[in-house]
Amino acid sequence: MTDLTPYERSWVSVLDELRSCAALRVSRAEQGPVSQVFGDAPTEFSNLEKFEDISLDPSLQRCYFRFVSIAAAWEVVGSETSIAGEFNVAHISDILSGDPPDLGPAESHL
């Protein structure tokens, strides 16, 4: 198993906290695998600059994670109002080198 960085462990902790919170109904809590394709932060930042012409501030390397993705969706149980949340964080290289997401017709985003 790959050793996780402190930043990666913090994301795993977020999922653990969501799953263990009795006040939440968690409908999704997924930790994708650590990518074996992408390298460490300095390597990936260098590759993004070389192949995608994207230069990121080196201070962002502390926020780099190697998971293919990590995602969750939840809602508060027993609340009079609807309170819910979700996130889906994908690997930065997949996001920056891929096609933009299809958001549907432009008029639906107003």
C-alpha positions in Angstrom: 0.0 0.0 0.0 1.2 3.5 -0.8 1.9 5.8 2.2 -0.4 8.7 2.2 0.8 12.3 2.6 -0.6 14.4 5.5 -2.9 16.2 3.0 -4.2 12.9 1.6 -4.8 11.6 5.1 -6.9 14.7 5.8 -9.2 13.8 2.9 -9.6 10.3 4.2 -10.4 11.8 7.6 -13.1 13.9 6.0 -14.8 10.7 4.7 -14.4 8.9 8.0 -16.0 11.9 9.9 -18.9 12.0 7.4 -19.5 8.3 7.8 -19.4 8.3 11.6 -21.7 11.3 12.1 -25.1 10.1 13.4 -26.7 13.4 12.3 -25.9 12.7 8.6 -27.3 10.3 6.1 -24.3 9.6 3.8 -25.4 8.4 0.3 -21.9 8.5 -1.2 -18.4 8.3 0.4 -15.9 7.1 -2.1 -12.1 7.2 -1.9 -10.6 6.3 -5.3 -7.3 4.5 -5.5 -4.0 6.3 -5.4 -3.0 6.8 -9.0 0.0 4.7 -10.1 0.2 6.8 -13.3 0.8 10.2 -11.8 3.9 11.0 -9.9 4.7 13.1 -6.8 3.9 16.8 -6.6 7.1 18.2 -8.1 7.0 15.7 -11.0 3.3 16.4 -11.8 3.8 20.2 -11.5 6.7 19.9 -13.9 4.7 17.7 -16.3 1.7 20.2 -16.3 4.1 23.0 -17.2 5.9 21.0 -19.9 2.9 19.2 -21.6 -0.1 21.5 -20.8 1.7 24.9 -20.6 0.2 25.4 -17.1 2.4 26.9 -14.5 1.2 26.5 -10.9 2.7 28.2 -7.8 5.0 25.8 -6.0 3.3 26.5 -2.7 0.3 24.5 -4.1 2.3 21.4 -4.0 1.4 20.9 -0.3 -2.3 20.5 -1.5 -1.5 17.9 -4.2 -3.1 14.5 -3.8 -2.6 11.4 -5.8 -6.1 9.9 -5.5 -7.8 9.4 -8.8 -10.8 11.0 -7.1 -12.5 11.3 -3.7 -16.2 12.1 -3.3 -19.1 12.3 -0.9 -22.7 13.3 -0.7 -24.8 13.6 2.5 -27.8 15.2 4.1 -28.8 16.1 7.6 -31.2 13.6 9.2 -34.4 14.9 10.9 -33.9 18.5 10.1 -36.9 20.7 9.4 -35.0 22.3 6.5 -33.2 20.5 3.8 -29.5 20.7 4.5 -27.2 18.7 2.2 -23.7 18.8 0.7 -21.5 17.1 -1.7 -18.1 17.2 -3.3 -16.2 15.3 -6.0 -12.5 16.1 -6.2 -10.6 14.6 -9.1 -6.8 14.4 -9.7 -5.5 17.7 -11.0 -3.9 16.2 -14.1 -7.1 14.6 -15.1 -9.0 17.9 -14.7 -6.4 20.1 -16.5 -5.6 17.8 -19.4 -9.2 16.6 -20.1 -12.1 18.1 -21.9 -14.3 20.6 -20.0 -17.5 19.0 -18.6 -20.7 19.2 -20.6 -22.9 21.6 -18.6 -25.8 21.4 -21.0 -27.5 24.3 -22.8 -26.1 27.7 -21.8 -29.6 29.1 -21.0 -30.0 26.5 -18.2 -27.2 28.1 -16.2 -28.8 31.4 -15.7 
